[in-house]
Amino acid sequence: MPLLSQSQRMGFVEQQARTSRNVRVPGFLAFLFGGLDLQIEHHLFPTMPRNQLRRAQAATKTFCAQHGLAYRESGFAETYLEIFTHMWRVSRLVGTD
């Protein structure tokens, strides 16, 4: 996900949508994620009970589409491949001494 510099200014909703992503997980895994598979909604509504985040998802997607905001969603395998690839690249930069 993109990192923002201190000079980048944007509204709260845009910042949360731009720097978060949702992970599409199979239903049986969604319980294990405890609502954290819905990062965009979690960041926009941090005090909302986790079991209500999925209900907020449709409205959030619609809002983002109407306002030209990115709404990033990726599959479970794709997300973890991206995370582990990033971690591998960072570990290569650090190296071993």
trRosetta pair geometry for C-beta under 8 A, 3 or more apart (Angstrom, degrees):
i j d omega theta_ij theta_ji phi_ij phi_ji
1 19 5.4 91 157 -164 124 54
1 20 6.9 23 -134 -86 152 16
1 21 6.0 -149 -84 -15 115 108
1 72 7.8 175 -110 68 95 156
2 18 6.5 -44 54 154 121 96
2 19 6.2 -99 68 -103 77 72
3 19 7.8 70 -105 -127 31 113
4 8 4.5 -117 -166 66 97 136
4 10 7.8 -115 -129 21 145 114
4 15 7.0 -35 -38 -137 160 98
4 18 7.9 78 -65 104 116 126
4 19 6.6 -67 -23 -75 108 130
5 8 5.1 106 56 -9 74 99
10 14 4.3 -101 162 92 120 127
10 15 5.1 152 87 -59 107 84
10 18 7.1 28 98 12 162 146
11 14 4.8 87 59 14 82 105
11 15 6.8 -150 92 -8 39 91
12 15 5.9 -61 -147 37 26 110
12 16 6.3 19 160 -15 64 109
13 16 6.0 -59 -147 38 29 107
13 17 6.2 22 158 -13 66 111
13 44 6.6 41 -122 -120 73 109
13 63 7.7 -86 -173 136 141 127
13 67 7.8 30 115 89 134 159
13 69 6.9 -70 132 -102 98 166
14 17 6.0 -61 -143 42 28 106
14 18 5.8 22 161 -17 66 116
14 69 5.7 -136 -113 -119 70 118
15 18 6.0 -60 -138 41 24 108
15 19 6.0 -7 172 6 63 117
16 19 6.7 -71 -134 49 20 90
16 20 5.7 -4 174 -1 62 127
16 40 6.5 112 142 -152 93 63
16 43 4.2 177 -152 119 111 121
16 44 5.1 145 122 -70 156 73
17 20 6.6 -69 -127 45 18 98
17 40 5.8 44 -113 -144 60 113
17 44 7.7 34 -58 -65 78 117
17 64 5.6 161 -140 -112 149 121
17 69 4.7 45 101 158 158 123
17 70 5.8 152 140 73 101 68
17 71 6.1 -52 -160 -89 110 61
17 72 8.0 133 173 8 68 81
18 69 7.3 -100 -54 -165 81 91
18 70 5.6 84 -103 50 63 117
19 43 8.0 -160 80 -174 91 172
20 39 4.3 -161 -172 124 110 108
20 40 4.6 158 103 -85 127 60
20 42 7.8 -171 -156 58 148 90
20 43 5.0 -152 -63 8 153 146
20 72 7.4 174 100 54 51 103
21 39 6.0 34 66 56 38 133
21 40 7.1 14 -122 -47 9 96
21 72 4.2 -54 -114 103 91 111
21 73 6.7 166 -172 -91 79 28
21 74 6.1 2 170 11 130 100
21 79 7.2 179 113 -115 130 112
22 37 6.3 56 -168 150 75 65
22 38 5.4 5 -124 -122 108 45
22 39 5.8 -162 -86 32 52 79
22 40 5.4 -57 -47 5 97 104
22 41 7.6 43 -87 2 118 90
22 57 7.6 77 -109 -129 161 116
22 71 7.9 1 8 172 115 81
22 72 7.1 165 23 98 69 58
22 73 4.5 -17 67 -111 101 83
22 74 7.8 154 82 23 56 55
23 33 7.4 -162 72 -124 120 155
23 37 4.5 -97 65 -149 92 82
23 39 7.4 66 -7 -10 85 106
23 73 7.6 -179 -80 -157 15 65
23 74 6.5 -27 -115 71 59 71
23 75 7.5 36 -163 160 68 15
23 76 5.9 78 172 -95 104 57
23 79 4.8 -29 -117 -32 108 169
24 37 7.6 112 -88 174 12 120
24 73 6.0 68 -40 169 99 103
24 74 6.9 -134 12 108 93 24
24 75 5.1 -42 61 -108 108 50
24 76 6.4 -99 86 -33 61 74
25 29 4.3 -107 166 90 119 117
25 30 5.3 158 85 -72 112 67
25 33 6.0 146 25 -23 162 142
25 37 4.9 -95 5 -122 121 152
25 76 5.0 89 -104 -79 68 117
26 29 5.0 80 62 12 79 105
26 30 7.3 -130 97 -25 39 84
26 76 7.2 -40 -9 -24 76 151
27 30 5.5 -39 -148 9 36 119
28 31 7.0 -44 -173 19 36 107
29 32 5.3 -55 -162 36 56 114
29 33 6.4 54 144 -22 79 102
29 37 7.8 100 117 -64 95 146
29 76 7.1 52 86 -107 160 147
30 33 5.7 -57 -153 34 36 112
30 37 5.9 -89 -127 26 72 148
31 34 7.4 32 171 -68 38 49
33 36 4.9 -133 171 55 87 80
33 37 4.1 45 134 -31 163 98
34 50 5.7 -41 168 -162 68 162
35 38 5.7 -54 -173 40 64 106
35 42 6.2 130 140 -83 98 114
35 50 3.1 -131 -28 -154 151 101
35 51 7.2 -93 -72 -53 122 34
35 53 4.8 117 -152 13 107 146
36 39 6.5 32 -176 -76 59 76
36 42 6.4 24 -116 -59 50 165
38 41 4.5 -18 153 41 111 114
38 42 5.7 129 99 -28 76 94
38 53 4.3 149 85 146 150 129
38 54 6.5 -139 -65 -74 153 58
38 56 8.0 113 164 69 141 100
38 57 6.1 -96 -136 -80 126 111
39 42 5.3 -58 -139 40 31 116
39 43 6.1 27 163 -17 68 106
40 43 6.2 -60 -151 37 25 105
40 44 6.3 17 155 -12 63 111
40 60 6.2 145 121 153 116 146
40 71 6.6 39 -121 -145 170 78
40 72 7.7 155 -62 51 126 68
41 44 5.7 -59 -141 42 33 108
41 45 5.9 -23 175 32 71 106
41 48 7.3 -68 157 64 96 145
41 53 4.5 134 108 -161 135 92
41 54 8.0 -175 48 -66 168 24
41 56 4.8 131 -145 93 127 118
41 57 5.7 -73 -51 -80 141 67
41 60 5.5 -132 -86 -27 89 161
42 45 7.1 -79 -129 63 16 69
42 46 6.6 52 169 -103 60 57
42 48 7.9 -131 -115 57 44 104
42 50 7.9 12 -102 -112 101 78
42 53 6.2 -2 -65 -122 72 141
43 46 6.7 7 -140 -67 25 89
44 56 7.7 -166 82 149 122 136
44 60 6.5 163 38 -118 161 127
45 48 3.8 25 138 -11 118 125
45 53 7.3 180 71 -109 119 79
45 56 6.0 -88 15 -160 152 172
48 52 5.3 -114 171 80 103 115
48 53 6.1 127 108 -77 123 72
48 56 6.5 5 174 -27 168 151
49 52 4.9 78 69 6 86 108
49 53 7.9 -131 99 -30 48 77
50 53 5.7 -28 -158 -9 44 117
51 54 7.9 -41 -179 18 40 100
52 55 5.2 -50 -168 35 64 117
52 56 6.4 62 138 -21 81 103
53 56 5.6 -60 -153 38 38 110
53 57 6.8 59 147 -46 66 92
54 57 5.4 -29 -156 -3 40 123
55 58 7.4 -50 -176 20 37 100
56 59 5.8 -65 -161 47 51 109
56 60 5.7 52 146 -27 81 111
57 60 5.6 -60 -144 37 29 111
57 61 6.2 30 159 -20 67 105
58 61 5.9 -53 -148 34 29 110
58 62 6.4 27 154 -17 63 108
59 62 5.7 -56 -148 38 32 112
59 63 6.2 34 154 -21 66 107
60 63 5.7 -53 -146 36 30 113
60 64 6.3 29 156 -18 64 106
60 71 7.2 141 131 -124 90 128
61 64 5.9 -57 -148 37 28 110
61 65 6.3 27 155 -18 64 108
61 71 5.5 121 -122 171 67 168
62 65 5.8 -58 -149 37 29 111
62 66 6.3 27 156 -18 65 109
63 66 5.9 -59 -148 38 28 110
63 67 6.3 -1 162 4 65 115
63 69 7.6 -6 120 39 76 127
64 67 6.3 -75 -143 51 26 93
64 69 4.1 -96 -148 74 79 101
64 70 7.0 -60 -177 84 124 18
64 71 4.1 116 102 -53 160 114
65 68 7.9 35 -174 -69 26 29
65 69 7.9 -73 -40 48 22 72
65 71 7.1 -46 -51 1 73 133
74 78 4.6 -113 168 95 111 124
74 79 5.0 143 95 -64 112 86
74 82 7.4 26 118 1 162 142
75 78 4.4 86 59 13 88 109
75 79 6.6 -154 89 -11 42 88
76 79 6.0 -60 -150 33 22 110
76 80 6.6 8 161 -7 61 109
77 80 6.2 -63 -147 43 29 102
77 81 6.1 31 156 -21 66 110
78 81 5.8 -56 -145 36 27 112
78 82 6.4 27 156 -19 63 108
79 82 5.8 -60 -153 36 28 110
79 83 6.4 26 152 -18 65 107
80 83 5.4 -49 -142 36 37 113
80 84 6.1 29 162 -12 69 107
81 84 6.2 -60 -143 43 26 103
81 85 6.1 30 156 -21 63 111
82 85 5.8 -55 -143 37 26 112
82 86 6.3 28 157 -19 62 107
83 86 5.9 -59 -153 36 27 111
83 87 6.4 24 153 -17 64 108
84 87 5.5 -50 -142 38 35 112
84 88 6.3 41 155 -23 65 103
85 88 5.7 -53 -149 34 30 113
85 89 6.5 30 153 -18 64 104
86 89 5.8 -55 -149 36 31 110
86 90 6.4 29 154 -16 66 106
87 90 5.8 -54 -145 38 32 110
87 91 6.2 33 155 -20 65 107
88 91 5.7 -57 -149 37 29 111
88 92 6.5 33 151 -23 63 103
89 92 5.7 -53 -153 30 33 113
89 93 6.9 34 149 -21 63 101
90 93 5.7 -52 -156 30 37 113
90 94 6.7 33 150 -17 67 104
91 94 5.7 -53 -149 36 37 111
92 95 7.1 30 179 -70 35 60
